Amino acid sequence: MKDNITLHNVNLKGHYTNGNKEDKQTSTLTINPFSASLNKSIISGDISMHNLENPSFDGKIKVDFSLDELQKFIKVDTIETINGQVKLNAEFSGDGKDVETGTYDNISTSGDLSIINTNVKLKKNSLAFSNINGDFKLNNNDLTVTNFTGNAGSSDFALKGVLRNLVGFILKDKENITVETSFNSKNINLDELLSNKDKTSESNSKYKLRFSDHINVNLNSNIQHLVFRKFDATNIQGIIKLKDKKLYADSVMVSTMNGKINTSGMVDASDSTKILVTCFTNMDSINITKLFYEFENFGSTSITDKNIKGIATVKIQFASELSPELTINQKKLYSGIDLKIENGELNNVEALKSLSKFISLNDLENIHFATLKNKIEIKNQEVSFPKMEINSNAINMVVAGKHKFNNEINYLVELSLSELLSKKAKKNKKENEDFGVVEDDGLGRTHIYLSMTGTVDKPIIKYDSRGAIQNIKQDIKVEKKELKSILKKEFGMFKKDTTLNNINKKNKETKFDIKWEEADKKEEKKELKLPKKEESDDF
């Protein structure tokens, strides 16, 4: 069905000549002036065209248009509904198309553009754009944004700055546009902005992240509130850049989880099949319960936001490969974490409950500790941590080991025998008979060693008389300058960079000792060789 559209009050005055050669190349068409109305919309101006075979042109235009009426006239197929007002008062000129490229390479514009109370709904997109207002100035190919505000769903924005080469970007293929603006917002909801919801299934949000080859962005951002899935942040400030399909964050400050975060990073979407995310982050005075909750427990089911409390100071270097739908490839995830937790609690952790043979179960259900420090490495779908002292209300111990993403564990635990016996005597537990004594042996410094293997749900605990924990060492450097080396080692990047040292992929044997700290005996050492771990290729 065709719309019955009528132009009213059409007026024009013109002149045409085919020139001295009487052909298109010497022809000239001048319309001065012209005007028309479409209900409440008005357009007027003048235009001159020379060489009608490949026209060059110059002119003026003045527009005061209702956008819903304009949509009926122009019929932009991607727009479902639109309303609002646009005003334009501009001058323009341009040479003919380039013979080789077929594009207009020399166009000049000047004038003013205003968008007033505009609302737009695009087809196949659940997101509605509303309350859009803006004042702009045209200067050759550039558009200066004096003020541009609006809403995208529940998100709002306010922009000021320059869009460089906007006219070339619109009129030509493969032309770049550079956006240099300040960006302010009271609220950003990334769930809405990144979702592509099927109208028949609004509950299923699908994300698809793509960056244009031809859009470059430099944003000085100030966001009062941002949410994405469970993550909730306020007072976000920093520089955001987009170039060559790579998004950079330059020292972005964030208030979140009762603390502050300072992060720098990159989202590289230059490969259409995958996204590489790298970042270096400092977290200060973060509520660790909220940290686990808002980051969806880092994919873990053994220790979650239900099990852990405390105030964390964390330094993180992170690299991971994601699908365009933002699904993490766990085989290509690396993180180095320098962790400090103060006033911490571990509550109802199943792996710790398995130690109830040695410690009262009531003590293990709720463990309090003043300070816990460690450096943790995550790679090859495995969390590794070196020796960590835990001084708690339940018992003081040293723990080291590895925890795979499938919840397989390999922990080594050092316990003070005298402390164990004292606690067992106080609790009067039946299991005291395992040691054959119920009081301090008089030496006071003897330690026992345990290994915990199997899974979190079904741990296997054994005495380890060889004390393998003694010589565990792990040199994890959580520094920004180390991230490039990590990307080379763990992701196979920068292989041609000769400034980085070659990485030795051969695994060395690790030796562990048993240590008896008795007053009357010299230290005895026995050697335990762990089997070599199979080498894996670079990513």
N, C-alpha and C positions, 0 to 999 in steps of 0.2 A: 504494500500500500504506500503510495507516494504522498508526502505532506503537501498540502496546498499552501505554498509560501508565496507571498506577494510583496514586492518592493513598492513603496509609495514615494511620492514626491521626487521622482527621479529627474535630475537636471544635469545636463552636461553640455559643454561647448568645446569643439575640437577642430583640429586641422590636420589634413593628411596630404603628403606629397610623395611621389615615387622618385624625386630627385632628378639630377641631370642625366643619369644613365637609365632612368626609367625601369629600375629593378628593385628587388628587396634590399640590396646592400646600400643603396642610396636613399631608401625610403625613410620618412620621418612621420611619426604620429604624435600629436600633442592633444591632450585633453585638459582644458583649463577654463573653468573649474568643473568638478563633478560633485554631485551630492545625491543622497538617497536615504530613505528611512525604512526600517522594518519594525512596525509597531512603535515601540518606544526607543528603538535603537537608531542611531544616526551615524552616517559616515560621509566624509567630504574630503576634498583634496584636489591635487592636480598631478599629472604625470606626462613626461616626454620620453619617447623611445626612438632610437636611431638605429639604422641597419636592422630591418625586421627579419633578416635571415639569421642573425645572431645578435639580438638586441642589447645595446647599452641603454641605460635609463637613469633618470633622476626625477624626483618628485617630492610631494608633501602629502601627509595623510593625517586626518583627525578623526578619531573614533570614540564614540560613547555607546557601548554595546551591552545589551543584556546577554549573558553567556548562554542561557538556555535557548534564546532565539538564534544566537550565532551557531550553536550546535545543530539546530534543525537545518540551517542553511549550509554549513560546511560538512556535517556528518563525520566526525572523528569516530572511527569504528571501535576504538578501545575504551571509549567513555560510555558508561551506562547512564548516568544522570549528572547534570551540572547546572548550577545557578550562581548568580552573582553579577558583578558589573566590572567591565574593563574599560579604561580610558587611555587613549594613546594620542600623543601629539608629536609627530616625528617627521624628520626629513631624511631622504635616502638617495643614494646614487650608486651606480655600478657599471663596470665594463661588461662586455659580452663574455660568454663562456670561453674557457681555454679550449683550444681545438683538440689538444691531446687528452686532457683529463675530462672534458665535458662538464666542468664545474665553474662557478663564478668565483674567481680568485681575488677580485678587487672590488669589494663592497664597502661603502661608508654609510654609517647611520648616526643620527643625533636626535635627541628628544627626550620626552618624559613618558613613563608608563605607570599606571596605577591599577591595582587589583583590589576590589572592594567587596567585602562580605561574601566570599566565594566558597561554595561547597562542591566537592567532586566525589563521585563514586565510579571506580573503574570496573570493567567487566572482569569476571573470574578472580576477583580480589575482595576479600571480606573487609578490608580496611577502608574506612571512610575519612576523607580529608575535609575539614570544616573550618569555618571562621578564618579563612585565608585573606590576609590583607597585606598589601605591599606597595612601596613607592620605589621606582627604579629610574635610572638615567642611562640612556643609550649614548655611547661614545665610540664611534667606529665599530669594531667587532666586539667590544666589551660592554658588559652591563654592570653598572654600579648599583649595589643594593643599599639604598638609604635606610630602608626598614622593611623586613619581611617576617610576618608572624602567622601562626596558624596552629592547627591541631591535626595529628594523624592518629586516629583512634583516641585513646586516652592520653597520648603523648602530645606535648606542645613544643614549639620551637620559636626562636627569635633570631634572625640572621641580619648581619650587616657586613658589607665587604664588596668584593669584586668577582664577577664571573668573566674570566678572560677568554676571548675567542668564542663567545656564545653564538654569534651569528654564523661563523664558520662551522661550528659544531652542528648547528641545525641544518645548514644548507649543503654541507659536503660530507661525503663518506670518509671515514677514518681520520676525521679531524679531532684533535684533542681539545678539551675544555679544562681550564684550571680554576678551581674554586678557592679563593683566599678570603675567608670570612671569620668573624667571631660568631660563636654559637652559644646561645643561652637557652636553658630549659628549666622549668619547674619540675617536670616529670617525664621520664622516658620509660616506656614499657617495651622491652625488646621481645617479649613473648609475642606481642601483637605485630611488631614491625617486621620480625623475621618469619612469622608463620605464613603458611599458604594453606588456608583451611578450605576443605571441601564443604560446601554449604549443606550437604546431606549428612555430614559427620563433623559438627563443630567441635566435638570433644577431642578429636585427634589433630594435634598441631604438628605440622611437618615443616621443618626448616630447610632452607636451601640458600646457601651463601654464595653469591657471585659478585665479582667486581668487574667493572667495565675496563677494557683496554685503553679507553680514550678519556677517562675521567681522572683528573688529578685534584687532590683536595689538601688544603692546609687550614685546619680548624683550630682556633683558640677557644677551647670549650669550657663552659661553666654550667654544670648540671646539678640542680639541687637534689634530685631524687631519681634513682634508676633501679629497675627490677628486671631480672632475667631468671626464669624458673624460680628457684628458692633464694637466689642471691638478691640482697637488698642493700643499697648503698646510698649515701648522701654526700653533698658537698664535693662533687667530682670536678677537679680542675686539671688542665693539662693541654698539651698540643697533640692533635690527632692529624696524621698525614696519610694520604692515599696516593700512591704512584706506582705505575707498572703492575697493577693488581696486587699491590702489597700495602697493607694497612699498618702504620707505625703509631705506637703510643710513646710519647716522649715525656718521661717523668710525670706520670699522671698521679695526682694525689686523691685519695678516696677515704671518706669516713664510713666505716662499716663494722658490724659485729662488736660494737662498743669500743673500737680502737681505730687505728689509722693504717692505711696501706699506701705505699709508694711503689709504683711499678713502671717498668719500661718493657716494651715488647713489640712483636711483629706478628701479623697474620698474613701469610703468603698464600694467595689463591691464584698464583700465575699458572699452576697446573690445574686444568679443569677437572681432573679426576681425584684430586686430594688437596687438602689444606694443611700447611705446616704452621704450627703455633709455637712461638718461642717467647719467653719472658724472664725477667729477673725482678723479684718482688721482695720488698721488706715489709713485714707486718709487725706492728707495735701495739702491745696491750690488747690483743684480740681475745674475745670470749671464745674458747675452744669448742664449747658445745655448739655455739652458733656457726663456727667455722665448719664443723663436720656436717651440720644440718644444711647450711646454704650451699655447700659443695657436694651435697648428696652423698655424704660419707665416703667420698673418693672411690665409690664402687665397692666398698668393704661391707661385709655383713658380720664380721667378728667383733670389731670395735666400731660403734656408731655414736651418734650424738646422744643416744640413750645411756651410754656407758661412761662417758668422759666429761670431766669438768676442769676448769682452770683458766688462767690467764696466760696467753702464749705470746712470745716474741719469736718471730720466725723469719729466716732468710731462705728464699726459694729460687732455684734456677730450674726452669721447666722447658721441655720441648716435647711436642707430640704431633702426630699426624692424624688428621680427621678427614672424614668423608665430607663432601659438600653439604650433606644433611646434618653435619656437626656431631657425627658419631665417632668417638675416639677409637683409633686402632691401637689396642692395648699392647700389641707386639712392638709398636713403635712409639713408646712412651718412656721418657726419661725425666727424672727429677732428683735433684740434690737438695736436701733440706737440713738447715742448721736450726735446731729446735730448742727452745727453753720454755718450760711450763712451770708456773708458780701457783701455789695453793691448789694443787691438783687433786682430782679424785678419779679412781677407776671403780666402776660399780657393775657388779654382776657380769664380769667378763668370763666366759666359759673356759677359756684356756687357763686362767688363773685358778679357777675352781678345781681343776684337776690336780692341783698341789695340795688338796685337802688331806692327803695321806701324811703330810709333814706339818701343815699349819691348820689351825682351827678354821673350819669352813666359814664361820661367822666373820673372822678376820678378813677373809679373802673376798667376801661379798662387797665390802666397802673399804677400799684402800685409799688413805689420805697420804699425800706427800707434799713437803714444803717446796722443793725445787727439783726439777728433772731436766737434765741437759743431754742432748745427743745429736749426732749427725747421721742422717738417714739417706739411703740411696734407693731409688726405684728404677729398675730396668729389667728387661727380659721377663716382664710380668711377675716380678719378685721384689719384695721390700727387704732390704738388708740394713742391719744396724749393728755397729760395733759395741764394745762393752759399755754398758750403761748402769750406773749405780742408782738404785731405787731405795731411798730411806723413807720408810712409811710406818704407819701405825701398826701394820700387820707384822712386818719383818723387814730387815735390811737385806738386800740381795744385789748381786750383779748379774745382768742378763745380756746376752748377745744372741744373734741368730738371723734367720731368714724366714720370710712369710710370703708364700706364693699367692697370686690372685685367686687360685682355686682353693685357698685356705689350707693347703699343705704347709706344715711348719717344721722347722728345724732349729730349736732353741737350745742354748746352753745356759745353765743357771748355776751360780755359786752362792751357797748359803753358809752362814756361820753355824757350825754344829752346836757350839755351846749355847747360842741364842735359841736354836731350835729346841734343844733339850730343856732349856729353862721355860720356854713357852709351853712345851708339851707337858711339863710337870705341873705348871700352873693350871693348865686346862684339864689335867688328869685324864688324858685321852688314852683309850685302849691301845692305839697304835704305837704307844711308847715302847712296847715290847719289841718292835722292829729293831730298835737300837740296843736293847738289852740293858739300858741304864735310864735313870730318870733324873739325873742331876749333873751338874758341871763336872767334867773329868779332871779339873785341876790345871789343865794346860791353857785353856782359855782362848787359844788362837787357831784352833783347828777348823778347817773348812771342808765341806763336802760339795761334790759337784754332781749335777743332774743333767741329763739330756731329755729333751721333749720333742718327739717326732710324731708322725701320723698327721692327723688333721685337727682343726680347732674343735670339731664335734667329738672326735674320738682320739684324743692325744695318748701317746705311749710314753710313759715316764720311766726312766731307768737311772740307776746310779752310774756315774761316769768317773771311775776311779783314776782316770788319766788326766782329769782336770783340763779339758781341751780349751776352756775359755781363757786361760792365762795369757796366751800369746796372740789372741785375735787382735789384728790391727787393720784399720781401714782408713786410708787417706782420702777423705772426701773434701774437696775444696769448693765451698759454696760461694763463689765470687763471680761477678759479672764478666770479668775478663776470661774466665774459664769456659764460658758457654760456647764459644766458637770451637774450641777443642772438643768439647762434648758432642757438638753437632757433627763434627768430622768422625769421631769415634763411634757414636751410637747411630747416626743417620747417614753416614757416608757422604756428607757434604764437604765442600771446600777441599776436595782431594788434590786439586792443582795448586793449593796454597802452600808454598815452600816455607812460609814463616812458621808453620806448625810442625812440631816434631813428629817423626814417624811413630806410629803406635805399635808397640809390641803386643801381638795377639796371643802369645804363648802364655798359658797359665802356669804359675809357679806352685810347687808343693807348699802347703802351709803346715808348720809344725806347732804342736801344742804341748804344754807341760802340765804336770800335776805339781801342786805346790803345797807342802805341809808346813805350816808356820808354828811348829812346836819349839818350845824354849830350849830343849835339851838335844835336839837332833839337827844335823845339817840338812840343808834343803836337798830333797831328792827330786830328780827330773827323769821323766820317761817321755819318750817321743811317740807321737801319733801322727801318721801320715794320712791325710784325707785323699780320697781318689780324685784324680784330675777331672775337672769339669769339661764336657765337650765344648769345643770352640764353635762359635756361631759367626756367620758371615756378617759383614757390615750391612746396614740397611741401605 
